[in-house]
Amino acid sequence: PFVTEGNLIKSSASNFKVKVNEAVNCNTTNVVYVITCLKSSCLNIQYVGETKRRFRDRFSEHIGYVRNELTDHPTGNHFNLPGHNLGHMEATIVEHCKYTSDNYRRTRETEFISRFNTKNKGLNKKR
């Protein structure tokens, strides 16, 4: 219920938009993804992440950060703010990486963090 399918994802902090031209789902591996807060007062603040595992397995960890109040993780911290809950969390795969190397996928994540401006105006604080 948290995952949104679509072919156009927009940054909430920049003018960047990305088209997803490949069919992806929760079982897709080797991806870069965006988590968005749907709470209206947050103006769709976003987090960009990556995983080589199935997306569903990585996203389950984000849900666990919220449920277990692990506020040292960006999503655990944000979705435990007053008035927030898991119902405000939405995730979308923005890229199924064409190469399986960790370095390539992390480079793509860094590029999306920059283009989505999630380090300055989002939930990404590392890197």
Secondary structure as the mmCIF struct_conf table of DSSP 4:
data_model
#
loop_
_struct_conf.conf_type_id
_struct_conf.id
_struct_conf.beg_label_comp_id
_struct_conf.beg_label_asym_id
_struct_conf.beg_label_seq_id
_struct_conf.end_label_comp_id
_struct_conf.end_label_asym_id
_struct_conf.end_label_seq_id
STRN STRN1 VAL A 3 VAL A 3
BEND BEND1 ASN A 7 ASN A 7
STRN STRN2 LEU A 8 LYS A 10
BEND BEND2 SER A 12 ASN A 15
STRN STRN3 LYS A 17 LYS A 19
BEND BEND3 GLU A 22 GLU A 22
TURN_TY1_P TURN_TY1_P1 CYS A 26 ASN A 27
BEND BEND4 ASN A 30 ASN A 30
STRN STRN4 VAL A 31 CYS A 37
HELX_RH_3T_P HELX_RH_3T_P1 SER A 40 CYS A 42
TURN_TY1_P TURN_TY1_P2 LEU A 43 ASN A 44
STRN STRN5 GLN A 46 THR A 51
BEND BEND5 LYS A 52 ARG A 53
HELX_RH_AL_P HELX_RH_AL_P1 PHE A 55 ARG A 67
TURN_TY1_P TURN_TY1_P3 ASN A 68 GLU A 69
TURN_TY1_P TURN_TY1_P4 THR A 71 ASP A 72
BEND BEND6 HIS A 73 HIS A 73
HELX_RH_AL_P HELX_RH_AL_P2 PRO A 74 HIS A 78
TURN_TY1_P TURN_TY1_P5 PHE A 79 ASN A 80
BEND BEND7 LEU A 81 LEU A 81
TURN_TY1_P TURN_TY1_P6 PRO A 82 GLY A 83
HELX_RH_3T_P HELX_RH_3T_P2 LEU A 86 HIS A 88
STRN STRN6 MET A 89 HIS A 96
BEND BEND8 LYS A 98 TYR A 99
HELX_RH_AL_P HELX_RH_AL_P3 ASP A 102 PHE A 116
TURN_TY1_P TURN_TY1_P7 ASN A 117 ASN A 120
BEND BEND9 LYS A 121 LEU A 123
#
